[in-house]
Amino acid sequence: MPKRNGDIGKHCCALYQNDEELHTLTTDYIISGMKSNCKFAYFYYDQKPQEIIQLLEESGIDSSFYLSKGQLAFYKADDVYAPDGQFDPERTIQALKNMCEQTKREGFSKLKIIGEMSWVHPSNKIRGSHRILEYEMKLANFFQNNPVEAVCHYDLRRFDSAFLLSVLNTHPVALIGAEEYENIYYMPPSKFLEDDLPSSTLQHWINNLRERKVVDARLRARTQELIETNEKLQLEIEERKKMQSAKESAEAHTKAQRSFLRIMSHELRTPLNGIMSMSELLLKTPLTNDQREYTSVIDVSSQHLLSVLSDMLDYSKLESGELKVNDCPFSVQNCVSGTIDLLKNREKASIAIHFSISQDVPPLVFGDVNRIRQILFNLVSNAIKFTIAPDGVVNIQVEKQEMSNGMVNLVWSVRDQGIGIPKDKWEYIFSPFSQLDSSTTRRFDGTGLGLSICKQLLSLMGGNIWLESQVGVGSIFYFTTKSRIAESLGELPKVSTAPENHRKRPMTSKPLRILVAEDNLINQKVIAKILDKFHYVPTIVPNGYEAVKEIEKNEYDCIFMDLLMPVMNGLEATKTICALDWQSRNKPTIIAMTASASEEDRLMCYNAGMDYHIAKPVNVDLIQKTLDMLEKGKQKHLKTLDSMLKT
């Protein structure tokens, strides 16, 4: 017999003993099929369509809707099987094919035929088993190749048992009982002979079948589920095999890159922590004008070095698609002038930097000011670097391209008097690690990442970048940004840098008891000076092992924990501290203070049991707000301090 599974057609017999049972079977079957976008063709001899429509309406189905869209159709069986009084299997098969094709054209998932689709109805006058077998074989082939399901009703009151058994013995599937059509029970004809039951006890056979039906239905459903799952897994395995080699290579490259960047980030941030934190503390003390200028140069230079480190991390994030851009209001003029301030102390002090902003440019717009300043910084740095004339000029200009519905397109340009770029190099200049030629590489420093980062950042912000250049004359780099217009200064984040914001903390009746675990001597001095600024005297230990011993002996409210330390690192120390018995005393808040600043490092800290993560170089304002939160007993809000500091 043909194998049937999935969407292959089914042809089944439905035996019923009373009209109520038939009505229940019919309505349940139609309702379940409507939900899966199946089309129903109902064939009838005696039962009129109005009766079925009434049953559907009583069950909450709007039959007029399904009739209007063609999802429910009624056919008189004689018109399909014997329109001229002569039964013809070929003509019946063709009629079914036409219905199936029409169903596909109408966009339904499957055709389901139900009702008096009986080739043994007395009106057909077919009593020969050879004619039944001939018709059944044709139907079997049709159902095997078409997504159509047919259920024929047989009234046990109208046919004798022997005749029904002869029909079932020629049928590729056996019987469904009086439950639901969706749970079709399959049984090969040979099973009837194996049961060794006399034909007169058909009802006994039906009862026996129904008892096994529920278990078998579950088994079939589970088997089908496993088959489908296995097929999906096989497809996934094949796909993975095809991509495995490339995937392993890409993963190895990504792992090596991330490992390198993490190491470089940590090793650079550690000395930067000492430089930046000390210069920040120094700027908050009384200084002469010269001293303040010198300290400001140190601070700006260290900030620039930190931005170079950030560029390295940005490039990695851009390549992996992890970098996100912000959308905050900023001043266009401050953005440009701030970039110039960062560049004013470069070696080529004789090169002037001029800028102009068109009067029709909105003073305040939304965007990622740090990324736009980063792009400007890269372009102006290149302009200064490639300008040979000692009295050369670099011009920055911002113009409005168009403005509508509260949006403005700005065109930013940087013009230099440099060596120029040959036109055949223009398309390569924005590629990573790109330089003009080998002589340029030797003559001018740089990694060749700057323009590539600019292009990718602008792509994230919906902008573009291009250039115009003439060898020996100079180059103009243009880029565009699309921004919403900010209405007032009130929309800008308010960040105060007034000295009074860093006033010393008045002594409290119960000051915080602070433990610092830090192996680097300079960083020990840095955090000690910062805490002393706020009248705290911390206990400082050189590794995680000593921190655990100190916690076991004394009580502390807060621990600033470095990660990479000898003997025992910060993660192991945190896990050990969290595992101590804290039933009789309060567990201290553990704050990571580390040069390991990636998102992966943050997650490792939180998973180890730390409450917060501060990346080096540390920010004095952030330390102060952290201590404020701890004194007020608001440790649960520590993770919001980053956003608080920015606002």
C-alpha positions as CSV (number, residue, x, y, z in Angstrom):
1,M,0.0,0.0,0.0
2,P,1.2,3.6,-0.6
3,K,3.0,5.2,2.3
4,R,1.3,8.2,3.8
5,N,2.8,10.9,6.1
6,G,3.0,14.6,6.3
7,D,0.9,16.4,3.7
8,I,0.2,13.3,1.6
9,G,-3.5,12.6,1.2
10,K,-5.7,10.4,3.3
11,H,-8.7,8.4,2.5
12,C,-10.7,7.0,5.4
13,C,-13.9,5.4,6.4
14,A,-16.1,6.8,9.2
15,L,-18.5,4.4,10.8
16,Y,-21.3,5.9,12.8
17,Q,-24.4,4.5,14.6
18,N,-26.7,7.6,14.9
19,D,-27.2,11.0,13.3
20,E,-26.2,12.9,16.5
21,E,-22.8,11.1,16.4
22,L,-22.4,12.0,12.7
23,H,-23.3,15.6,13.3
24,T,-20.8,15.9,16.1
25,L,-18.1,14.3,13.9
26,T,-18.9,16.6,11.0
27,T,-19.0,19.9,12.9
28,D,-15.8,19.2,14.9
29,Y,-13.9,18.2,11.8
30,I,-14.9,21.3,9.9
31,I,-14.2,23.7,12.8
32,S,-10.7,22.3,13.3
33,G,-9.9,22.5,9.6
34,M,-11.1,26.1,9.3
35,K,-8.5,27.2,11.8
36,S,-5.7,25.7,9.6
37,N,-6.9,27.4,6.4
38,C,-8.3,24.2,4.8
39,K,-11.0,24.2,2.2
40,F,-14.0,21.9,2.8
41,A,-16.1,20.2,0.1
42,Y,-19.2,18.6,1.6
43,F,-20.9,15.8,-0.5
44,Y,-24.4,14.8,0.4
45,Y,-27.2,12.4,-0.6
46,D,-29.8,12.7,2.0
47,Q,-28.6,15.3,4.5
48,K,-29.3,18.8,3.1
49,P,-26.7,21.6,3.3
50,Q,-29.0,23.7,5.5
51,E,-28.7,21.2,8.3
52,I,-24.9,21.4,8.3
53,I,-25.0,25.2,8.1
54,Q,-27.4,25.2,11.1
55,L,-25.0,22.9,13.1
56,L,-22.0,25.2,12.3
57,E,-24.0,28.3,13.3
58,E,-24.9,26.7,16.6
59,S,-21.2,26.0,17.2
60,G,-20.3,29.7,16.7
61,I,-19.1,29.4,13.1
62,D,-20.2,32.2,10.6
63,S,-20.9,29.8,7.7
64,S,-21.9,32.7,5.4
65,F,-18.4,34.1,5.7
66,Y,-16.7,30.9,4.8
67,L,-19.2,30.2,2.0
68,S,-18.5,33.7,0.5
69,K,-14.7,33.2,0.4
70,G,-15.1,29.7,-1.0
71,Q,-13.7,27.9,2.0
72,L,-16.8,25.8,2.4
73,A,-18.7,24.3,-0.6
74,F,-21.5,21.8,-1.0
75,Y,-21.9,19.2,-3.7
76,K,-24.6,16.7,-4.4
77,A,-22.8,13.3,-4.6
78,D,-24.8,12.1,-7.6
79,D,-23.6,15.1,-9.6
80,V,-20.0,14.2,-9.1
81,Y,-20.1,10.4,-9.1
82,A,-22.8,9.5,-11.6
83,P,-24.2,12.7,-13.3
84,D,-25.9,10.6,-16.0
85,G,-26.8,7.6,-13.7
86,Q,-23.6,5.8,-14.7
87,F,-20.7,5.5,-12.1
88,D,-17.3,6.2,-13.7
89,P,-14.2,6.0,-11.5
90,E,-12.1,8.0,-14.0
91,R,-14.5,10.8,-14.1
92,T,-14.7,10.9,-10.3
93,I,-10.9,11.1,-10.1
94,Q,-10.8,13.9,-12.6
95,A,-13.4,15.8,-10.7
96,L,-11.4,15.5,-7.5
97,K,-8.2,16.7,-9.3
98,N,-10.1,19.7,-10.6
99,M,-11.2,20.5,-7.1
100,C,-7.7,20.1,-5.7
101,E,-6.2,22.4,-8.3
102,Q,-8.9,25.0,-7.6
103,T,-8.1,24.8,-3.9
104,K,-4.4,25.6,-4.6
105,R,-5.3,28.5,-6.8
106,E,-7.6,29.9,-4.1
107,G,-4.7,29.8,-1.6
108,F,-5.9,27.2,0.8
109,S,-3.5,24.8,2.5
110,K,-5.5,21.6,1.8
111,L,-8.7,20.2,0.4
112,K,-10.8,18.2,2.8
113,I,-13.8,16.2,1.4
114,I,-16.4,15.0,3.8
115,G,-19.8,13.4,3.7
116,E,-21.4,10.8,1.4
117,M,-18.3,10.2,-0.7
118,S,-19.4,6.6,-1.0
119,W,-18.6,4.4,-3.9
120,V,-20.7,1.6,-2.4
121,H,-23.9,3.7,-2.0
122,P,-26.9,1.7,-3.1
123,S,-27.7,4.3,-5.8
124,N,-24.4,3.5,-7.5
125,K,-25.4,-0.1,-7.7
126,I,-21.8,-1.2,-7.3
127,R,-21.6,-4.5,-5.5
128,G,-18.7,-6.2,-7.1
129,S,-15.5,-6.3,-5.0
130,H,-13.4,-5.9,-8.2
131,R,-15.0,-2.6,-9.0
132,I,-14.5,-1.4,-5.4
133,L,-10.8,-2.5,-5.6
134,E,-10.4,-0.8,-9.0
135,Y,-11.8,2.5,-7.7
136,E,-9.8,2.3,-4.4
137,M,-6.5,1.7,-6.3
138,K,-7.1,4.8,-8.4
139,L,-8.0,6.8,-5.3
140,A,-4.9,5.6,-3.5
141,N,-2.6,6.9,-6.3
142,F,-4.5,10.2,-6.3
143,F,-4.3,10.7,-2.6
144,Q,-0.6,9.8,-2.6
145,N,0.2,12.7,-4.9
146,N,-2.2,15.4,-3.7
147,P,-2.7,17.2,-0.4
148,V,-6.3,16.2,-0.1
149,E,-8.1,14.3,2.6
150,A,-11.4,12.5,2.2
151,V,-13.6,10.9,4.9
152,C,-16.5,8.7,3.8
153,H,-19.5,8.1,6.1
154,Y,-20.9,4.7,6.5
155,D,-24.1,4.2,8.6
156,L,-23.8,0.9,10.5
157,R,-27.6,0.8,10.3
158,R,-27.7,0.7,6.5
159,F,-25.0,-1.9,5.7
160,D,-24.5,-5.4,7.0
161,S,-21.2,-6.3,8.8
162,A,-19.9,-8.7,6.1
163,F,-20.2,-6.0,3.4
164,L,-18.5,-3.4,5.5
165,L,-15.7,-5.7,6.3
166,S,-15.2,-6.5,2.6
167,V,-14.9,-2.7,1.9
168,L,-12.5,-2.2,4.8
169,N,-10.3,-5.1,3.6
170,T,-9.7,-3.4,0.2
171,H,-9.0,0.0,1.9
172,P,-5.4,1.2,2.5
173,V,-6.4,2.7,5.8
174,A,-8.9,1.2,8.1
175,L,-11.3,3.1,10.3
176,I,-11.9,6.1,12.4
177,G,-14.2,5.7,15.3
178,A,-16.7,8.1,16.9
179,E,-14.2,10.7,18.3
180,E,-12.6,13.3,16.0
181,Y,-11.5,13.0,12.4
182,E,-8.1,14.6,13.2
183,N,-7.2,11.4,15.1
184,I,-7.3,9.0,12.1
185,Y,-6.6,5.4,13.0
186,Y,-4.5,3.6,10.4
187,M,-4.5,-0.2,10.0
188,P,-3.5,-2.3,7.0
189,P,-6.2,-4.7,5.6
190,S,-4.2,-7.7,6.7
191,K,-4.9,-6.8,10.3
192,F,-8.5,-7.8,9.9
193,L,-7.5,-11.3,9.0
194,E,-5.0,-11.6,11.8
195,D,-7.6,-10.7,14.4
196,D,-9.5,-13.9,13.5
197,L,-12.9,-12.4,14.2
198,P,-16.0,-13.5,12.4
199,S,-17.6,-10.9,10.2
200,S,-20.7,-10.9,12.2
201,T,-18.9,-9.3,15.2
202,L,-17.9,-6.1,13.5
203,Q,-19.1,-4.0,16.4
204,H,-16.8,-6.0,18.7
205,W,-13.9,-5.2,16.4
206,I,-14.8,-1.5,16.4
207,N,-14.9,-1.4,20.2
208,N,-11.5,-3.2,20.4
209,L,-10.1,-0.6,18.0
210,R,-11.4,2.4,19.9
211,E,-9.8,1.2,23.1
212,R,-6.4,1.2,21.5
213,K,-7.0,4.4,19.6
214,V,-6.0,7.0,22.2
215,V,-2.6,5.3,22.9
216,D,-1.8,4.7,19.3
217,A,-2.8,8.3,18.4
218,R,-0.3,9.7,20.9
219,L,2.3,7.3,19.7
220,R,1.8,8.4,16.1
221,A,1.9,12.1,17.0
222,R,5.1,11.6,19.0
223,T,6.6,9.5,16.1
224,Q,5.8,12.2,13.6
225,E,7.2,14.8,15.9
226,L,10.5,12.9,16.2
227,I,10.6,12.4,12.4
228,E,10.2,16.1,11.8
229,T,12.7,16.9,14.4
230,N,15.2,14.5,13.0
231,E,14.7,15.9,9.5
232,K,15.4,19.4,10.8
233,L,18.5,18.2,12.6
234,Q,19.8,16.5,9.5
235,L,19.4,19.7,7.5
236,E,21.1,21.7,10.3
237,I,24.0,19.1,10.5
238,E,24.5,19.3,6.7
239,E,24.5,23.1,6.8
240,R,26.9,23.2,9.7
241,K,29.3,20.8,8.0
242,K,29.5,23.1,4.9
243,M,30.2,26.2,7.1
244,Q,32.4,24.5,9.8
245,S,35.8,25.2,8.3
246,A,35.0,28.9,7.7
247,K,33.3,29.2,11.1
248,E,36.3,27.8,13.0
249,S,38.7,30.1,11.2
250,A,36.5,33.1,11.9
251,E,36.1,32.2,15.6
252,A,39.8,31.7,16.0
253,H,40.5,35.1,14.4
254,T,37.8,36.8,16.6
255,K,39.1,35.1,19.7
256,A,42.7,36.2,19.1
257,Q,41.6,39.7,18.3
258,R,39.5,40.1,21.4
259,S,42.2,38.6,23.5
260,F,44.8,41.0,22.1
261,L,42.5,44.0,22.6
262,R,41.6,43.0,26.2
263,I,45.3,42.7,27.1
264,M,46.2,46.0,25.4
265,S,43.2,47.7,27.0
266,H,44.2,46.5,30.4
267,E,47.9,47.3,30.1
268,L,47.2,50.8,28.8
269,R,44.4,51.7,31.2
270,T,46.5,50.7,34.3
271,P,49.2,53.5,33.9
272,L,46.5,55.9,32.5
273,N,44.6,55.5,35.7
274,G,47.5,57.0,37.6
275,I,48.0,59.8,35.1
276,M,44.4,60.8,34.7
277,S,43.3,60.4,38.3
278,M,46.2,62.4,39.7
279,S,45.8,65.2,37.1
280,E,42.1,65.3,37.8
281,L,42.8,65.6,41.6
282,L,45.5,68.2,40.9
283,L,43.1,70.3,38.9
284,K,40.8,70.5,41.9
285,T,43.5,72.0,44.1
286,P,44.6,75.7,44.2
287,L,47.1,76.2,41.3
288,T,48.9,79.1,39.7
289,N,47.9,79.8,36.1
290,D,51.0,78.1,34.7
291,Q,50.5,75.1,36.9
292,R,46.9,74.8,35.8
293,E,47.9,75.1,32.2
294,Y,50.6,72.4,32.5
295,T,48.2,70.1,34.4
296,S,45.5,70.7,31.8
297,V,47.9,69.6,29.0
298,I,48.6,66.4,30.9
299,D,44.9,65.9,31.4
300,V,44.0,66.6,27.7
301,S,46.9,64.4,26.5
302,S,45.9,61.5,28.7
303,Q,42.3,61.9,27.5
304,H,43.5,61.8,23.9
305,L,45.5,58.6,24.7
306,L,42.5,57.1,26.2
307,S,40.5,58.0,23.0
308,V,43.2,56.2,20.9
309,L,42.6,53.1,23.1
310,S,38.9,53.5,22.6
311,D,39.4,53.7,18.8
312,M,41.0,50.3,18.9
313,L,38.1,48.9,20.8
314,D,35.6,50.7,18.5
315,Y,37.1,49.2,15.4
316,S,36.8,45.7,16.9
317,K,33.2,46.4,17.9
318,L,32.4,47.9,14.4
319,E,33.8,44.8,12.8
320,S,31.7,42.5,15.0
321,G,28.5,44.7,14.7
322,E,28.5,45.4,18.5
323,L,28.9,49.2,18.5
324,K,25.9,51.3,19.2
325,V,25.4,55.1,18.7
326,N,23.7,57.5,21.0
327,D,21.2,60.3,20.2
328,C,21.5,63.2,22.6
329,P,21.3,67.0,22.0
330,F,24.6,68.9,21.5
331,S,25.9,72.2,20.3
332,V,27.4,72.2,16.8
333,Q,29.8,75.0,17.7
334,N,31.0,73.4,20.9
335,C,31.5,70.2,19.0
336,V,33.8,71.9,16.5
337,S,35.6,74.2,19.0
338,G,36.1,71.3,21.4
339,T,37.8,69.3,18.7
340,I,40.1,72.2,17.9
341,D,40.9,72.5,21.6
342,L,42.1,68.9,21.6
343,L,44.3,69.6,18.6
344,K,45.7,73.0,19.5
345,N,48.8,71.6,21.3
346,R,49.9,69.3,18.5
347,E,53.5,69.5,17.2
348,K,52.7,71.6,14.2
349,A,51.6,74.6,16.2
350,S,52.2,76.9,13.2
351,I,49.4,75.4,11.2
352,A,46.2,77.4,11.8
353,I,42.8,75.8,12.3
354,H,39.9,77.9,11.2
355,F,36.3,77.1,11.3
356,S,33.0,78.6,10.1
357,I,29.4,77.5,10.7
358,S,26.7,78.8,8.4
359,Q,24.1,81.0,10.0
360,D,21.3,78.8,8.9
361,V,22.7,75.8,10.8
362,P,20.6,75.1,13.9
363,P,22.8,75.7,17.0
364,L,21.5,72.5,18.8
365,V,20.9,69.2,17.2
366,F,20.5,65.6,18.3
367,G,23.2,63.0,17.6
368,D,26.2,61.2,19.0
369,V,28.5,64.2,19.7
370,N,31.4,61.9,20.9
371,R,31.3,60.0,17.6
372,I,31.0,63.2,15.5
373,R,33.9,64.7,17.4
374,Q,35.8,61.5,16.9
375,I,35.3,61.8,13.1
376,L,36.3,65.5,13.1
377,F,39.3,64.7,15.2
378,N,40.5,62.0,12.7
379,L,39.9,64.2,9.7
380,V,41.6,67.3,11.1
381,S,44.5,65.3,12.5
382,N,45.1,63.9,9.0
383,A,44.8,67.4,7.5
384,I,47.5,68.7,9.9
385,K,49.7,65.7,9.4
386,F,49.7,65.9,5.6
387,T,50.0,69.7,5.4
388,I,53.6,70.3,4.5
389,A,53.7,74.1,4.4
390,P,54.8,75.5,7.8
391,D,52.3,78.3,7.6
392,G,49.5,76.1,6.2
393,V,45.8,76.4,7.1
394,V,43.2,73.8,7.9
395,N,39.6,74.9,7.4
396,I,36.5,73.3,9.0
397,Q,33.1,74.3,7.7
398,V,29.6,73.2,8.6
399,E,26.7,73.9,6.3
400,K,23.0,73.1,6.1
401,Q,22.1,70.9,3.2
402,E,18.3,70.7,3.8
403,M,15.8,70.9,6.6
404,S,12.2,69.7,6.9
405,N,9.8,68.4,9.5
406,G,12.2,69.1,12.4
407,M,15.1,67.3,10.7
408,V,18.3,68.8,9.3
409,N,21.0,67.4,7.0
410,L,24.4,68.9,7.8
411,V,27.4,68.8,5.6
412,W,30.7,69.0,7.4
413,S,34.0,69.5,5.5
414,V,37.7,69.6,6.4
415,R,40.0,71.3,3.8
416,D,43.8,71.0,4.0
417,Q,46.8,72.3,2.0
418,G,48.5,68.9,2.0
419,I,50.1,66.6,-0.5
420,G,46.8,65.5,-2.1
421,I,45.5,62.1,-3.1
422,P,45.7,60.6,-6.6
423,K,42.2,59.9,-7.9
424,D,42.9,56.2,-8.5
425,K,43.5,55.9,-4.7
426,W,40.2,57.5,-3.7
427,E,38.2,54.2,-3.5
428,Y,40.8,52.5,-1.3
429,I,41.4,55.4,1.1
430,F,38.5,54.4,3.4
431,S,39.6,50.7,3.6
432,P,41.1,49.5,6.9
433,F,44.9,49.9,7.3
434,S,45.0,51.8,4.0
435,Q,47.8,54.2,3.2
436,L,48.6,56.0,-0.1
437,D,51.8,54.1,-0.8
438,S,54.9,52.7,0.9
439,S,56.6,56.0,0.9
440,T,53.7,57.6,2.7
441,T,53.8,54.8,5.3
442,R,57.4,55.6,6.0
443,R,57.0,59.4,6.0
444,F,53.8,59.7,8.0
445,D,52.8,57.8,11.1
446,G,49.4,56.2,11.6
447,T,47.7,52.9,11.4
448,G,45.4,53.6,8.5
449,L,42.3,52.9,10.7
450,G,41.0,56.4,11.1
451,L,39.1,56.9,7.9
452,S,37.7,53.3,8.0
453,I,36.3,54.0,11.4
454,C,34.9,57.3,10.2
455,K,33.1,55.6,7.3
456,Q,31.6,52.8,9.5
457,L,30.5,55.3,12.2
458,L,28.8,57.5,9.7
459,S,27.1,54.4,8.2
460,L,25.6,53.6,11.6
461,M,24.4,57.2,12.0
462,G,22.8,57.3,8.5
463,G,25.5,59.6,7.0
464,N,28.1,59.4,4.3
465,I,31.7,60.4,3.6
466,W,33.6,61.3,0.5
467,L,36.5,63.4,-0.7
468,E,37.8,65.8,-3.4
469,S,41.5,66.0,-3.9
470,Q,44.2,67.4,-6.2
471,V,47.8,66.2,-6.0
472,G,50.1,69.0,-4.7
473,V,47.2,71.3,-3.8
474,G,45.3,69.5,-1.0
475,S,42.1,67.6,-0.1
476,I,38.6,68.2,1.1
477,F,36.9,65.6,3.1
478,Y,33.1,65.9,3.4
479,F,30.7,64.0,5.6
480,T,27.0,64.3,6.3
481,T,24.8,63.8,9.3
482,K,21.0,63.7,9.6
483,S,19.7,65.0,12.9
484,R,16.6,66.1,14.8
485,I,16.7,69.8,15.8
486,A,17.0,70.4,19.6
487,E,14.7,73.3,20.6
488,S,16.4,74.7,23.6
489,L,19.4,74.5,25.9
490,G,17.1,72.9,28.4
491,E,17.3,69.7,26.4
492,L,21.1,69.5,26.9
493,P,22.5,67.3,29.7
494,K,23.6,69.4,32.6
495,V,27.1,68.5,33.8
496,S,28.7,70.9,36.3
497,T,32.4,71.0,36.7
498,A,32.4,73.6,39.5
499,P,34.9,73.0,42.3
500,E,32.2,73.0,44.9
501,N,30.8,69.7,43.4
502,H,34.0,68.0,44.8
503,R,33.9,69.5,48.3
504,K,35.2,67.3,51.0
505,R,32.6,65.2,52.7
506,P,31.8,66.2,56.3
507,M,32.6,63.6,58.9
508,T,29.7,61.4,59.8
509,S,29.0,59.6,63.0
510,K,29.5,56.3,61.3
511,P,31.8,56.7,58.3
512,L,32.0,53.9,55.7
513,R,34.6,51.2,56.4
514,I,36.4,50.7,53.1
515,L,38.7,47.9,52.0
516,V,40.8,48.2,48.8
517,A,42.3,45.2,47.1
518,E,44.9,46.5,44.6
519,D,48.4,45.2,43.7
520,N,49.7,48.2,41.7
521,L,51.5,50.6,44.0
522,I,50.6,53.7,41.9
523,N,46.9,52.7,41.8
524,Q,47.0,52.1,45.6
525,K,48.2,55.7,46.0
526,V,45.6,57.0,43.5
527,I,42.6,55.4,45.3
528,A,44.0,56.4,48.7
529,K,44.2,60.1,47.6
530,I,40.7,60.0,46.1
531,L,39.2,58.6,49.2
532,D,41.2,61.0,51.4
533,K,39.7,63.8,49.4
534,F,36.3,62.7,50.9
535,H,37.7,62.0,54.4
536,Y,37.9,58.3,54.2
537,V,40.9,56.2,55.4
538,P,40.8,52.8,53.6
539,T,42.5,49.6,54.4
540,I,44.6,48.5,51.4
541,V,45.7,44.9,50.7
542,P,47.8,43.8,47.7
543,N,45.8,40.7,46.6
544,G,42.6,38.8,46.8
545,Y,43.9,36.3,49.4
546,E,44.7,39.2,51.9
547,A,41.3,40.7,51.2
548,V,39.6,37.4,52.2
549,K,41.7,37.3,55.4
550,E,40.9,40.9,56.2
551,I,37.1,40.3,55.7
552,E,37.2,37.3,58.0
553,K,38.8,39.3,60.8
554,N,37.0,42.7,60.4
555,E,33.8,44.2,59.2
556,Y,33.7,46.5,56.1
557,D,30.9,48.3,54.3
558,C,32.6,48.4,50.9
559,I,35.3,46.6,49.0
560,F,37.0,48.1,45.9
561,M,38.3,45.0,44.2
562,D,40.9,44.8,41.4
563,L,40.7,41.7,39.1
564,L,44.2,40.8,38.0
565,M,46.2,40.3,41.2
566,P,48.8,37.8,42.3
567,V,48.1,34.9,44.7
568,M,44.3,35.2,44.3
569,N,42.6,37.3,41.7
570,G,39.5,39.5,42.3
571,L,37.0,37.1,40.9
572,E,38.1,34.2,43.1
573,A,38.3,36.4,46.1
574,T,34.8,37.7,45.5
575,K,33.4,34.1,45.2
576,T,35.2,33.2,48.4
577,I,33.8,36.2,50.3
578,C,30.3,35.6,49.0
579,A,30.5,32.0,50.3
580,L,31.2,33.1,53.8
581,D,28.6,32.9,56.6
582,W,26.8,36.3,56.6
583,Q,24.0,35.3,59.0
584,S,25.2,37.4,61.9
585,R,26.7,40.4,60.0
586,N,26.2,42.5,56.9
587,K,27.9,41.4,53.7
588,P,30.0,44.3,52.2
589,T,29.2,45.8,48.8
590,I,31.9,44.6,46.4
591,I,32.8,47.0,43.6
592,A,35.1,46.0,40.8
593,M,37.7,48.7,40.1
594,T,39.7,47.3,37.2
595,A,41.4,48.1,33.9
596,S,39.4,45.1,32.4
597,A,36.7,47.3,30.9
598,S,35.0,45.2,28.2
599,E,31.3,44.1,28.5
600,E,32.5,40.5,28.9
601,D,34.6,41.6,31.9
602,R,31.6,43.3,33.4
603,L,29.5,40.2,33.1
604,M,32.2,38.1,34.7
605,C,32.3,40.5,37.7
606,Y,28.5,40.4,38.1
607,N,28.5,36.6,37.8
608,A,31.2,36.2,40.4
609,G,29.0,38.2,42.9
610,M,30.2,41.8,42.5
611,D,27.7,44.5,42.9
612,Y,29.1,47.1,40.5
613,H,31.9,47.7,38.0
614,I,34.1,50.8,37.6
615,A,36.6,50.9,34.7
616,K,40.0,52.4,35.0
617,P,40.9,55.2,34.6
618,V,38.6,55.9,37.5
619,N,36.4,59.0,37.5
620,V,36.4,61.0,40.8
621,D,32.8,62.1,40.3
622,L,31.8,58.4,40.0
623,I,33.7,57.4,43.1
624,Q,32.0,60.2,45.0
625,K,28.5,59.3,43.8
626,T,29.2,55.6,44.7
627,L,30.1,56.5,48.2
628,D,27.0,58.7,48.5
629,M,24.8,55.8,47.5
630,L,26.5,53.5,49.9
631,E,26.1,55.9,52.8
632,K,22.5,56.3,52.0
633,G,22.0,52.5,51.9
634,K,21.1,52.5,48.2
635,Q,23.4,49.8,47.0
636,K,20.7,48.4,44.7
637,H,21.0,51.6,42.6
638,L,24.8,51.3,42.0
639,K,24.5,50.0,38.5
640,T,22.7,53.2,37.4
641,L,25.7,55.4,38.4
642,D,27.1,55.5,34.9
643,S,23.9,57.0,33.5
644,M,23.7,59.4,36.4
645,L,27.2,60.7,35.8
646,K,26.4,61.4,32.1
647,T,23.3,63.4,33.1
